[in-house]
Amino acid sequence: MTGAARPTGLGRVPQPGLTVPCPHCRATVGNACTIPANGRRLAAPHPSRVDAAAAIQ
Ligand SMILES: [Zn+2]
């Protein structure tokens, strides 16, 4: 619970880590993780982001 407006599509989360910003690559909420060096999108969130998402649930 952040108090901020939730994105649309409740109940349909494509990746578990997307509900929080990534502490590793600084991807914003709802955006896939990227490789900072070249900006490529990753298929899965960084482990630290998944942990951060799990910690707030
Ligand atoms: Zn990331």
N, CA, C, O and the ligand as a Tripos MOL2 file, in Angstrom:
@<TRIPOS>MOLECULE
protein
  229   227    58     0     0
PROTEIN
NO_CHARGES

@<TRIPOS>ATOM
      1 N           0.8370   -1.2030    0.0000 N.3       1 MET1
      2 CA          0.0000    0.0000    0.0000 C.3       1 MET1
      3 C           0.8700    1.2500    0.0000 C.2       1 MET1
      4 O           1.5960    1.5110    0.9590 O.2       1 MET1
      5 N           0.7940    1.9930   -1.0450 N.am      2 THR2
      6 CA          1.5970    3.2030   -1.1270 C.3       2 THR2
      7 C           0.7270    4.4390   -1.0530 C.2       2 THR2
      8 O           1.2300    5.5380   -0.8200 O.2       2 THR2
      9 N          -0.5750    4.2760   -1.2480 N.am      3 GLY3
     10 CA         -1.4670    5.4230   -1.2600 C.3       3 GLY3
     11 C          -1.5500    6.0660   -2.6230 C.2       3 GLY3
     12 O          -2.4300    6.8920   -2.8650 O.2       3 GLY3
     13 N          -0.6530    5.7040   -3.5170 N.am      4 ALA4
     14 CA         -0.6830    6.2600   -4.8600 C.3       4 ALA4
     15 C          -1.7290    5.5360   -5.7030 C.2       4 ALA4
     16 O          -2.1540    4.4280   -5.3750 O.2       4 ALA4
     17 N          -2.1260    6.1710   -6.7730 N.am      5 ALA5
     18 CA         -3.1050    5.5620   -7.6510 C.3       5 ALA5
     19 C          -2.5490    4.2770   -8.2480 C.2       5 ALA5
     20 O          -1.4150    4.2320   -8.7250 O.2       5 ALA5
     21 N          -3.3620    3.2470   -8.2100 N.am      6 ARG6
     22 CA         -2.9060    1.9820   -8.7730 C.3       6 ARG6
     23 C          -3.0970    1.9930  -10.2880 C.2       6 ARG6
     24 O          -4.0260    2.6200  -10.7980 O.2       6 ARG6
     25 N          -2.2290    1.3060  -10.9930 N.am      7 PRO7
     26 CA         -2.4150    1.2080  -12.4410 C.3       7 PRO7
     27 C          -3.6440    0.3690  -12.7710 C.2       7 PRO7
     28 O          -4.1090   -0.4130  -11.9420 O.2       7 PRO7
     29 N          -4.1540    0.5290  -13.9460 N.am      8 THR8
     30 CA         -5.3170   -0.2520  -14.3370 C.3       8 THR8
     31 C          -4.9220   -1.7000  -14.5470 C.2       8 THR8
     32 O          -3.7390   -2.0290  -14.6360 O.2       8 THR8
     33 N          -5.9090   -2.5480  -14.6250 N.am      9 GLY9
     34 CA         -5.6080   -3.9510  -14.8600 C.3       9 GLY9
     35 C          -5.3130   -4.6850  -13.5730 C.2       9 GLY9
     36 O          -4.4320   -5.5440  -13.5420 O.2       9 GLY9
     37 N          -6.0310   -4.3650  -12.5070 N.am     10 LEU10
     38 CA         -5.8140   -5.0570  -11.2410 C.3      10 LEU10
     39 C          -6.0290   -6.5490  -11.4150 C.2      10 LEU10
     40 O          -6.9400   -6.9840  -12.1200 O.2      10 LEU10
     41 N          -5.1870   -7.3150  -10.7700 N.am     11 GLY11
     42 CA         -5.3270   -8.7530  -10.8450 C.3      11 GLY11
     43 C          -4.6300   -9.3520  -12.0460 C.2      11 GLY11
     44 O          -4.6830  -10.5620  -12.2640 O.2      11 GLY11
     45 N          -3.9850   -8.5190  -12.8130 N.am     12 ARG12
     46 CA         -3.2820   -9.0420  -13.9780 C.3      12 ARG12
     47 C          -1.8760   -8.4560  -13.9850 C.2      12 ARG12
     48 O          -1.6010   -7.4640  -14.6600 O.2      12 ARG12
     49 N          -1.0080   -9.0820  -13.2320 N.am     13 VAL13
     50 CA          0.3660   -8.5870  -13.1110 C.3      13 VAL13
     51 C           1.2900   -9.4480  -13.9480 C.2      13 VAL13
     52 O           1.4950  -10.6180  -13.6250 O.2      13 VAL13
     53 N           1.8470   -8.9080  -15.0020 N.am     14 PRO14
     54 CA          2.6940   -9.6870  -15.9020 C.3      14 PRO14
     55 C           3.9870  -10.1640  -15.2490 C.2      14 PRO14
     56 O           4.4490  -11.2720  -15.5190 O.2      14 PRO14
     57 N           4.5670   -9.3340  -14.3970 N.am     15 GLN15
     58 CA          5.7890   -9.7270  -13.7010 C.3      15 GLN15
     59 C           5.6620   -9.2970  -12.2400 C.2      15 GLN15
     60 O           5.2060   -8.1890  -11.9600 O.2      15 GLN15
     61 N           6.0610  -10.1610  -11.3110 N.am     16 PRO16
     62 CA          5.8520   -9.8830   -9.8920 C.3      16 PRO16
     63 C           6.5960   -8.6620   -9.3960 C.2      16 PRO16
     64 O           6.1600   -8.0230   -8.4380 O.2      16 PRO16
     65 N           7.7020   -8.3250  -10.0230 N.am     17 GLY17
     66 CA          8.4950   -7.2090   -9.5240 C.3      17 GLY17
     67 C           8.0490   -5.8480  -10.0110 C.2      17 GLY17
     68 O           8.5670   -4.8310   -9.5500 O.2      17 GLY17
     69 N           7.0900   -5.8010  -10.9420 N.am     18 LEU18
     70 CA          6.7400   -4.5230  -11.5660 C.3      18 LEU18
     71 C           5.9220   -3.6020  -10.6810 C.2      18 LEU18
     72 O           5.6520   -2.4620  -11.0590 O.2      18 LEU18
     73 N           5.5210   -4.0770   -9.5060 N.am     19 THR19
     74 CA          4.7060   -3.2360   -8.6280 C.3      19 THR19
     75 C           5.5450   -2.2500   -7.8320 C.2      19 THR19
     76 O           5.0080   -1.3860   -7.1390 O.2      19 THR19
     77 N           6.8620   -2.3790   -7.9310 N.am     20 VAL20
     78 CA          7.7560   -1.4510   -7.2350 C.3      20 VAL20
     79 C           8.8590   -1.0140   -8.1990 C.2      20 VAL20
     80 O           9.1450   -1.7110   -9.1720 O.2      20 VAL20
     81 N           9.4790    0.1390   -7.9290 N.am     21 PRO21
     82 CA         10.6280    0.5300   -8.7440 C.3      21 PRO21
     83 C          11.7870   -0.4260   -8.4750 C.2      21 PRO21
     84 O          11.8770   -1.0100   -7.3950 O.2      21 PRO21
     85 N          12.6620   -0.5820   -9.4450 N.am     22 CYS22
     86 CA         13.7950   -1.4790   -9.2430 C.3      22 CYS22
     87 C          14.9540   -0.7480   -8.5620 C.2      22 CYS22
     88 O          15.4200    0.2800   -9.0520 O.2      22 CYS22
     89 N          15.4140   -1.2870   -7.4310 N.am     23 PRO23
     90 CA         16.5450   -0.6550   -6.7350 C.3      23 PRO23
     91 C          17.8630   -0.8960   -7.4470 C.2      23 PRO23
     92 O          18.8690   -0.2550   -7.1430 O.2      23 PRO23
     93 N          17.8560   -1.8210   -8.3920 N.am     24 HIS24
     94 CA         19.1130   -2.1720   -9.0690 C.3      24 HIS24
     95 C          19.3210   -1.3450  -10.3390 C.2      24 HIS24
     96 O          20.3630   -0.7130  -10.5130 O.2      24 HIS24
     97 N          18.3130   -1.3530  -11.2310 N.am     25 CYS25
     98 CA         18.4880   -0.6340  -12.5010 C.3      25 CYS25
     99 C          17.6220    0.6220  -12.5580 C.2      25 CYS25
    100 O          17.6550    1.3600  -13.5430 O.2      25 CYS25
    101 N          16.8430    0.8620  -11.4920 N.am     26 ARG26
    102 CA         16.0100    2.0570  -11.3680 C.3      26 ARG26
    103 C          14.8720    2.1070  -12.3880 C.2      26 ARG26
    104 O          14.4190    3.1860  -12.7680 O.2      26 ARG26
    105 N          14.4200    0.9440  -12.8230 N.am     27 ALA27
    106 CA         13.2240    0.9010  -13.6660 C.3      27 ALA27
    107 C          12.0460    1.3830  -12.8280 C.2      27 ALA27
    108 O          11.9570    1.0690  -11.6410 O.2      27 ALA27
    109 N          11.1390    2.1460  -13.4420 N.am     28 THR28
    110 CA         10.0090    2.6690  -12.6890 C.3      28 THR28
    111 C           8.8890    1.6470  -12.6160 C.2      28 THR28
    112 O           8.9090    0.6440  -13.3290 O.2      28 THR28
    113 N           7.9020    1.9010  -11.7440 N.am     29 VAL29
    114 CA          6.7870    0.9870  -11.5560 C.3      29 VAL29
    115 C           6.0780    0.7130  -12.8840 C.2      29 VAL29
    116 O           5.7450    1.6360  -13.6260 O.2      29 VAL29
    117 N           5.8610   -0.5450  -13.1610 N.am     30 GLY30
    118 CA          5.1510   -0.9320  -14.3710 C.3      30 GLY30
    119 C           6.0520   -1.1190  -15.5780 C.2      30 GLY30
    120 O           5.6090   -1.6010  -16.6210 O.2      30 GLY30
    121 N           7.3050   -0.7430  -15.4430 N.am     31 ASN31
    122 CA          8.2360   -0.9030  -16.5570 C.3      31 ASN31
    123 C           9.2060   -2.0460  -16.2790 C.2      31 ASN31
    124 O           9.6240   -2.2630  -15.1420 O.2      31 ASN31
    125 N           9.5510   -2.7640  -17.3280 N.am     32 ALA32
    126 CA         10.4550   -3.8950  -17.1820 C.3      32 ALA32
    127 C          11.8550   -3.4210  -16.8120 C.2      32 ALA32
    128 O          12.2620   -2.3020  -17.1260 O.2      32 ALA32
    129 N          12.5670   -4.2980  -16.1440 N.am     33 CYS33
    130 CA         13.9570   -4.0090  -15.8090 C.3      33 CYS33
    131 C          14.7780   -3.9140  -17.0890 C.2      33 CYS33
    132 O          14.4710   -4.5430  -18.1020 O.2      33 CYS33
    133 N          15.8160   -3.1170  -17.0080 N.am     34 THR34
    134 CA         16.7100   -2.9810  -18.1520 C.3      34 THR34
    135 C          18.1470   -3.1640  -17.7040 C.2      34 THR34
    136 O          18.4520   -3.1020  -16.5130 O.2      34 THR34
    137 N          19.0180   -3.3900  -18.6610 N.am     35 ILE35
    138 CA         20.4430   -3.4470  -18.3730 C.3      35 ILE35
    139 C          20.9700   -2.0190  -18.4680 C.2      35 ILE35
    140 O          20.9630   -1.4330  -19.5500 O.2      35 ILE35
    141 N          21.4270   -1.4510  -17.3530 N.am     36 PRO36
    142 CA         21.8610   -0.0380  -17.3630 C.3      36 PRO36
    143 C          22.9140    0.2660  -18.4270 C.2      36 PRO36
    144 O          22.9380    1.3630  -18.9850 O.2      36 PRO36
    145 N          23.7670   -0.6840  -18.7010 N.am     37 ALA37
    146 CA         24.8570   -0.4420  -19.6390 C.3      37 ALA37
    147 C          24.3800   -0.1960  -21.0660 C.2      37 ALA37
    148 O          24.9760    0.5960  -21.7950 O.2      37 ALA37
    149 N          23.2960   -0.8780  -21.4660 N.am     38 ASN38
    150 CA         22.8780   -0.7410  -22.8650 C.3      38 ASN38
    151 C          21.3700   -0.5170  -23.0360 C.2      38 ASN38
    152 O          20.8850   -0.3740  -24.1580 O.2      38 ASN38
    153 N          20.6390   -0.4880  -21.9250 N.am     39 GLY39
    154 CA         19.2180   -0.1730  -21.9980 C.3      39 GLY39
    155 C          18.3250   -1.3000  -22.4740 C.2      39 GLY39
    156 O          17.1290   -1.0930  -22.6790 O.2      39 GLY39
    157 N          18.8790   -2.4870  -22.6550 N.am     40 ARG40
    158 CA         18.0500   -3.6060  -23.1160 C.3      40 ARG40
    159 C          17.1010   -4.0520  -22.0160 C.2      40 ARG40
    160 O          17.4650   -4.0860  -20.8410 O.2      40 ARG40
    161 N          15.8600   -4.4000  -22.4160 N.am     41 ARG41
    162 CA         14.8700   -4.8670  -21.4460 C.3      41 ARG41
    163 C          15.1640   -6.3180  -21.0870 C.2      41 ARG41
    164 O          15.5770   -7.1180  -21.9260 O.2      41 ARG41
    165 N          14.9370   -6.6290  -19.8160 N.am     42 LEU42
    166 CA         15.1310   -7.9930  -19.3540 C.3      42 LEU42
    167 C          13.8010   -8.7340  -19.3560 C.2      42 LEU42
    168 O          12.7480   -8.1240  -19.1720 O.2      42 LEU42
    169 N          13.8470  -10.0470  -19.5640 N.am     43 ALA43
    170 CA         12.6300  -10.8630  -19.5670 C.3      43 ALA43
    171 C          12.0760  -11.0140  -18.1650 C.2      43 ALA43
    172 O          10.8730  -11.2110  -17.9900 O.2      43 ALA43
    173 N          12.9410  -10.9260  -17.1620 N.am     44 ALA44
    174 CA         12.5180  -11.0690  -15.7730 C.3      44 ALA44
    175 C          13.1060   -9.9350  -14.9390 C.2      44 ALA44
    176 O          14.1940   -9.4400  -15.2360 O.2      44 ALA44
    177 N          12.3790   -9.5200  -13.8850 N.am     45 PRO45
    178 CA         12.9050   -8.4450  -13.0400 C.3      45 PRO45
    179 C          14.1660   -8.8830  -12.3050 C.2      45 PRO45
    180 O          14.4120  -10.0770  -12.1300 O.2      45 PRO45
    181 N          14.9620   -7.9080  -11.8770 N.am     46 HIS46
    182 CA         16.1300   -8.2240  -11.0720 C.3      46 HIS46
    183 C          15.6720   -8.8600   -9.7560 C.2      46 HIS46
    184 O          14.6300   -8.4780   -9.2230 O.2      46 HIS46
    185 N          16.4320   -9.8210   -9.2260 N.am     47 PRO47
    186 CA         16.0610  -10.4900   -7.9750 C.3      47 PRO47
    187 C          15.8210   -9.5110   -6.8400 C.2      47 PRO47
    188 O          14.9250   -9.7190   -6.0210 O.2      47 PRO47
    189 N          16.6020   -8.4570   -6.7800 N.am     48 SER48
    190 CA         16.4330   -7.4960   -5.6920 C.3      48 SER48
    191 C          15.1000   -6.7600   -5.8020 C.2      48 SER48
    192 O          14.5340   -6.3340   -4.7950 O.2      48 SER48
    193 N          14.5980   -6.6130   -7.0420 N.am     49 ARG49
    194 CA         13.3080   -5.9700   -7.2350 C.3      49 ARG49
    195 C          12.1780   -6.8910   -6.8080 C.2      49 ARG49
    196 O          11.1970   -6.4430   -6.2130 O.2      49 ARG49
    197 N          12.3100   -8.1650   -7.1060 N.am     50 VAL50
    198 CA         11.3030   -9.1410   -6.7000 C.3      50 VAL50
    199 C          11.2390   -9.1820   -5.1700 C.2      50 VAL50
    200 O          10.1600   -9.2600   -4.5820 O.2      50 VAL50
    201 N          12.4070   -9.1300   -4.5440 N.am     51 ASP51
    202 CA         12.4480   -9.1260   -3.0840 C.3      51 ASP51
    203 C          11.7620   -7.8750   -2.5400 C.2      51 ASP51
    204 O          11.0230   -7.9480   -1.5580 O.2      51 ASP51
    205 N          12.0040   -6.7400   -3.1680 N.am     52 ALA52
    206 CA         11.4020   -5.5000   -2.7110 C.3      52 ALA52
    207 C           9.8840   -5.5450   -2.8500 C.2      52 ALA52
    208 O           9.1620   -5.0480   -1.9850 O.2      52 ALA52
    209 N           9.4070   -6.1370   -3.9330 N.am     53 ALA53
    210 CA          7.9710   -6.2610   -4.1520 C.3      53 ALA53
    211 C           7.3450   -7.1830   -3.1090 C.2      53 ALA53
    212 O           6.2550   -6.9140   -2.6040 O.2      53 ALA53
    213 N           8.0370   -8.2600   -2.7960 N.am     54 ALA54
    214 CA          7.5170   -9.2120   -1.8160 C.3      54 ALA54
    215 C           7.4920   -8.6070   -0.4250 C.2      54 ALA54
    216 O           6.6320   -8.9430    0.3890 O.2      54 ALA54
    217 N           8.4370   -7.7120   -0.1480 N.am     55 ALA55
    218 CA          8.5610   -7.1270    1.1760 C.3      55 ALA55
    219 C           7.4150   -6.1810    1.5170 C.2      55 ALA55
    220 O           7.1280   -5.9590    2.6940 O.2      55 ALA55
    221 N           6.7510   -5.6180    0.4950 N.am     56 ILE56
    222 CA          5.6790   -4.6610    0.7650 C.3      56 ILE56
    223 C           4.3060   -5.3030    0.7130 C.2      56 ILE56
    224 O           3.3010   -4.6220    0.9160 O.2      56 ILE56
    225 N           4.2420   -6.5980    0.4460 N.am     57 GLN57
    226 CA          2.9390   -7.2490    0.3800 C.3      57 GLN57
    227 C           2.5260   -7.7970    1.7280 C.2      57 GLN57
    228 O           1.4490   -8.3800    1.8540 O.2      57 GLN57
    229 ZN         16.0270   -3.9570  -12.4360 Zn       58 ZN58
@<TRIPOS>BOND
     1     1     2 1
     2     2     3 1
     3     3     4 2
     4     3     5 am
     5     5     6 1
     6     6     7 1
     7     7     8 2
     8     7     9 am
     9     9    10 1
    10    10    11 1
    11    11    12 2
    12    11    13 am
    13    13    14 1
    14    14    15 1
    15    15    16 2
    16    15    17 am
    17    17    18 1
    18    18    19 1
    19    19    20 2
    20    19    21 am
    21    21    22 1
    22    22    23 1
    23    23    24 2
    24    23    25 am
    25    25    26 1
    26    26    27 1
    27    27    28 2
    28    27    29 am
    29    29    30 1
    30    30    31 1
    31    31    32 2
    32    31    33 am
    33    33    34 1
    34    34    35 1
    35    35    36 2
    36    35    37 am
    37    37    38 1
    38    38    39 1
    39    39    40 2
    40    39    41 am
    41    41    42 1
    42    42    43 1
    43    43    44 2
    44    43    45 am
    45    45    46 1
    46    46    47 1
    47    47    48 2
    48    47    49 am
    49    49    50 1
    50    50    51 1
    51    51    52 2
    52    51    53 am
    53    53    54 1
    54    54    55 1
    55    55    56 2
    56    55    57 am
    57    57    58 1
    58    58    59 1
    59    59    60 2
    60    59    61 am
    61    61    62 1
    62    62    63 1
    63    63    64 2
    64    63    65 am
    65    65    66 1
    66    66    67 1
    67    67    68 2
    68    67    69 am
    69    69    70 1
    70    70    71 1
    71    71    72 2
    72    71    73 am
    73    73    74 1
    74    74    75 1
    75    75    76 2
    76    75    77 am
    77    77    78 1
    78    78    79 1
    79    79    80 2
    80    79    81 am
    81    81    82 1
    82    82    83 1
    83    83    84 2
    84    83    85 am
    85    85    86 1
    86    86    87 1
    87    87    88 2
    88    87    89 am
    89    89    90 1
    90    90    91 1
    91    91    92 2
    92    91    93 am
    93    93    94 1
    94    94    95 1
    95    95    96 2
    96    95    97 am
    97    97    98 1
    98    98    99 1
    99    99   100 2
   100    99   101 am
   101   101   102 1
   102   102   103 1
   103   103   104 2
   104   103   105 am
   105   105   106 1
   106   106   107 1
   107   107   108 2
   108   107   109 am
   109   109   110 1
   110   110   111 1
   111   111   112 2
   112   111   113 am
   113   113   114 1
   114   114   115 1
   115   115   116 2
   116   115   117 am
   117   117   118 1
   118   118   119 1
   119   119   120 2
   120   119   121 am
   121   121   122 1
   122   122   123 1
   123   123   124 2
   124   123   125 am
   125   125   126 1
   126   126   127 1
   127   127   128 2
   128   127   129 am
   129   129   130 1
   130   130   131 1
   131   131   132 2
   132   131   133 am
   133   133   134 1
   134   134   135 1
   135   135   136 2
   136   135   137 am
   137   137   138 1
   138   138   139 1
   139   139   140 2
   140   139   141 am
   141   141   142 1
   142   142   143 1
   143   143   144 2
   144   143   145 am
   145   145   146 1
   146   146   147 1
   147   147   148 2
   148   147   149 am
   149   149   150 1
   150   150   151 1
   151   151   152 2
   152   151   153 am
   153   153   154 1
   154   154   155 1
   155   155   156 2
   156   155   157 am
   157   157   158 1
   158   158   159 1
   159   159   160 2
   160   159   161 am
   161   161   162 1
   162   162   163 1
   163   163   164 2
   164   163   165 am
   165   165   166 1
   166   166   167 1
   167   167   168 2
   168   167   169 am
   169   169   170 1
   170   170   171 1
   171   171   172 2
   172   171   173 am
   173   173   174 1
   174   174   175 1
   175   175   176 2
   176   175   177 am
   177   177   178 1
   178   178   179 1
   179   179   180 2
   180   179   181 am
   181   181   182 1
   182   182   183 1
   183   183   184 2
   184   183   185 am
   185   185   186 1
   186   186   187 1
   187   187   188 2
   188   187   189 am
   189   189   190 1
   190   190   191 1
   191   191   192 2
   192   191   193 am
   193   193   194 1
   194   194   195 1
   195   195   196 2
   196   195   197 am
   197   197   198 1
   198   198   199 1
   199   199   200 2
   200   199   201 am
   201   201   202 1
   202   202   203 1
   203   203   204 2
   204   203   205 am
   205   205   206 1
   206   206   207 1
   207   207   208 2
   208   207   209 am
   209   209   210 1
   210   210   211 1
   211   211   212 2
   212   211   213 am
   213   213   214 1
   214   214   215 1
   215   215   216 2
   216   215   217 am
   217   217   218 1
   218   218   219 1
   219   219   220 2
   220   219   221 am
   221   221   222 1
   222   222   223 1
   223   223   224 2
   224   223   225 am
   225   225   226 1
   226   226   227 1
   227   227   228 2
@<TRIPOS>SUBSTRUCTURE
     1 MET1         2 RESIDUE 1 A MET
     2 THR2         6 RESIDUE 1 A THR
     3 GLY3        10 RESIDUE 1 A GLY
     4 ALA4        14 RESIDUE 1 A ALA
     5 ALA5        18 RESIDUE 1 A ALA
     6 ARG6        22 RESIDUE 1 A ARG
     7 PRO7        26 RESIDUE 1 A PRO
     8 THR8        30 RESIDUE 1 A THR
     9 GLY9        34 RESIDUE 1 A GLY
    10 LEU10       38 RESIDUE 1 A LEU
    11 GLY11       42 RESIDUE 1 A GLY
    12 ARG12       46 RESIDUE 1 A ARG
    13 VAL13       50 RESIDUE 1 A VAL
    14 PRO14       54 RESIDUE 1 A PRO
    15 GLN15       58 RESIDUE 1 A GLN
    16 PRO16       62 RESIDUE 1 A PRO
    17 GLY17       66 RESIDUE 1 A GLY
    18 LEU18       70 RESIDUE 1 A LEU
    19 THR19       74 RESIDUE 1 A THR
    20 VAL20       78 RESIDUE 1 A VAL
    21 PRO21       82 RESIDUE 1 A PRO
    22 CYS22       86 RESIDUE 1 A CYS
    23 PRO23       90 RESIDUE 1 A PRO
    24 HIS24       94 RESIDUE 1 A HIS
    25 CYS25       98 RESIDUE 1 A CYS
    26 ARG26      102 RESIDUE 1 A ARG
    27 ALA27      106 RESIDUE 1 A ALA
    28 THR28      110 RESIDUE 1 A THR
    29 VAL29      114 RESIDUE 1 A VAL
    30 GLY30      118 RESIDUE 1 A GLY
    31 ASN31      122 RESIDUE 1 A ASN
    32 ALA32      126 RESIDUE 1 A ALA
    33 CYS33      130 RESIDUE 1 A CYS
    34 THR34      134 RESIDUE 1 A THR
    35 ILE35      138 RESIDUE 1 A ILE
    36 PRO36      142 RESIDUE 1 A PRO
    37 ALA37      146 RESIDUE 1 A ALA
    38 ASN38      150 RESIDUE 1 A ASN
    39 GLY39      154 RESIDUE 1 A GLY
    40 ARG40      158 RESIDUE 1 A ARG
    41 ARG41      162 RESIDUE 1 A ARG
    42 LEU42      166 RESIDUE 1 A LEU
    43 ALA43      170 RESIDUE 1 A ALA
    44 ALA44      174 RESIDUE 1 A ALA
    45 PRO45      178 RESIDUE 1 A PRO
    46 HIS46      182 RESIDUE 1 A HIS
    47 PRO47      186 RESIDUE 1 A PRO
    48 SER48      190 RESIDUE 1 A SER
    49 ARG49      194 RESIDUE 1 A ARG
    50 VAL50      198 RESIDUE 1 A VAL
    51 ASP51      202 RESIDUE 1 A ASP
    52 ALA52      206 RESIDUE 1 A ALA
    53 ALA53      210 RESIDUE 1 A ALA
    54 ALA54      214 RESIDUE 1 A ALA
    55 ALA55      218 RESIDUE 1 A ALA
    56 ILE56      222 RESIDUE 1 A ILE
    57 GLN57      226 RESIDUE 1 A GLN
    58 ZN58       229 GROUP 0 **** ****
